[in-house]
Every structure is written in C-alpha cells, then in structure tokens.
Amino acid sequence: QVQLVESGGGLVQAGGSLRLSCAASGITGTINRMAWYRQAPGKQRELVATISRDRMTNYGDSVKGRFTISRDNTKNTVTLQMNNLKTEDTAVYYCNVANWEWREYWGQGTQVTVSS
C-alpha cells in the first residue's frame, strides 16, 4: 500500500520559516519526480517546487529565492524548506511523487498558516 506521510506544517508569523517533510513508502521501483503543490482556499492547486531523481529543481515564480526543495533517495523522502514566509503562502501543502511509470501519488496535505 502506497503511503505519503507529510509533516511539518503549522502556524508561523510572516518572515518566519517552516520545514515540510514527506516520506513515501510502498512504491514499487524507482521514484522519479518528487514535488510539492499547494492549494489556498478558493484557489486552484498550484505547483510549488519539483525535484528530479538527479536533483534538478524547478520552482513556482512566487517562491523562488525563498523555498528550497531537497530529497533523499535512500529514504524516499522529500523536504521543503520555506523561508521568509508571507501571508499569501497560507495554504494546504501536498506532497506528490511520480514512480518509474510516471504514475502519481498524493499525500493527505498539511496546513501552513502564515499570520501577519
């Protein structure tokens, strides 16, 4: 059974930092891309960051220079370090993983709330 377990969300003041982690288990074979998405109330889910197996990264324009995505291929984990958080970063953050067949799996989401 595939499981993506996210942790690290919470409440932080603007300008603060949070670190999100996601541990994937039960996925057969190689994990290709790992990513974080987010969805704010009333808005569509949007891409935050992606990282390939060889650690090529891509970021959404709104988080460039503030967020850093990383992964540990031995543990099948992906981490999102979020610095200089803004109120507009408030959203539910979802972990996304694509296996060797590019089948995608999603975590349950973790709430990040940034207060002014």
matplotlib code that plots the C-alpha trace (Angstrom):
import matplotlib.pyplot as plt

x = [0.0, 1.4, 1.6, 2.9, 3.2, 3.7, 4.8, 6.0, 3.0, 1.8, 1.3, 4.1, 4.4, 5.3, 9.0, 9.4, 10.4, 8.9, 10.2, 7.9, 8.8, 7.2, 8.1, 7.0, 6.5, 5.1, 6.1, 7.5, 10.6, 12.4, 10.8, 11.3, 10.0, 9.1, 7.2, 5.2, 1.9, -0.3, -3.9, -5.3, -9.0, -10.9, -7.9, -6.7, -3.9, -0.6, 2.9, 5.4, 8.5, 9.7, 12.9, 14.0, 15.9, 19.2, 18.2, 17.3, 14.9, 12.1, 10.2, 7.0, 7.7, 6.1, 8.5, 11.8, 14.6, 12.6, 11.9, 14.3, 13.3, 15.6, 15.3, 17.0, 16.8, 17.9, 14.9, 12.4, 11.8, 11.4, 11.7, 10.6, 12.5, 10.3, 12.0, 10.7, 7.1, 4.4, 0.7, 0.0, 1.9, -1.0, -2.4, -2.6, 0.6, 0.6, 3.4, 3.4, 5.5, 5.8, 7.2, 9.2, 6.0, 5.1, 2.2, 1.5, 0.6, -0.5, -0.2, -3.1, -1.9, -0.6, -1.8, 0.6, -0.8, 1.2, 0.0, 0.7]
y = [0.0, 3.4, 6.0, 9.5, 10.9, 14.6, 16.5, 20.0, 22.2, 24.7, 28.4, 30.9, 34.7, 36.4, 36.4, 33.1, 29.7, 26.2, 22.9, 20.3, 16.7, 13.8, 10.2, 7.8, 4.1, 1.2, 2.5, -0.2, 0.6, 3.9, 7.2, 9.8, 13.2, 14.4, 17.6, 19.9, 21.6, 23.9, 24.9, 28.1, 28.5, 29.3, 28.8, 26.1, 23.8, 25.2, 23.9, 25.0, 23.0, 19.8, 17.8, 15.1, 11.9, 13.5, 16.6, 19.0, 21.5, 23.8, 26.4, 28.4, 32.0, 33.1, 31.0, 31.4, 32.5, 31.7, 28.0, 25.1, 21.5, 18.6, 14.8, 11.7, 8.8, 6.3, 7.1, 8.2, 11.5, 15.0, 18.2, 21.7, 24.4, 27.6, 30.8, 34.4, 33.2, 35.6, 35.6, 34.6, 31.3, 30.2, 27.0, 23.3, 21.8, 18.5, 16.1, 14.5, 11.6, 10.0, 6.5, 4.9, 4.7, 8.3, 7.2, 9.9, 9.6, 12.3, 12.9, 13.9, 17.5, 19.6, 23.1, 26.0, 29.2, 32.5, 35.3, 39.0]
z = [0.0, -1.1, 1.7, 1.6, 5.1, 5.4, 8.5, 9.5, 8.8, 11.3, 12.2, 11.8, 11.6, 8.4, 7.8, 9.7, 8.4, 8.3, 7.0, 5.5, 5.1, 3.2, 3.5, 0.7, 1.3, -0.6, -4.0, -6.3, -8.2, -8.7, -7.8, -10.5, -9.7, -6.2, -5.7, -3.5, -4.5, -2.5, -2.5, -0.9, -0.1, -3.2, -5.5, -7.8, -6.7, -7.8, -8.2, -5.5, -6.4, -8.1, -7.9, -10.2, -9.2, -10.1, -8.1, -10.9, -9.3, -10.5, -8.5, -8.9, -9.5, -6.2, -4.1, -6.0, -3.7, -0.6, -0.7, -1.2, -2.2, -1.5, -1.4, 0.0, -2.5, 0.1, 2.4, -0.3, 1.4, 0.1, 2.1, 1.5, 3.4, 3.5, 4.5, 4.6, 4.6, 3.5, 4.3, 0.7, 1.3, 3.5, 2.0, 2.3, 1.0, -0.7, -1.4, -4.9, -6.1, -9.6, -9.9, -12.8, -14.9, -14.1, -12.0, -9.5, -5.8, -3.4, 0.3, 2.5, 2.8, 5.7, 6.6, 6.6, 8.0, 7.9, 10.1, 9.6]

ax = plt.figure().add_subplot(projection="3d")
ax.plot(x, y, z, "-o")
ax.set_aspect("equal")
plt.show()
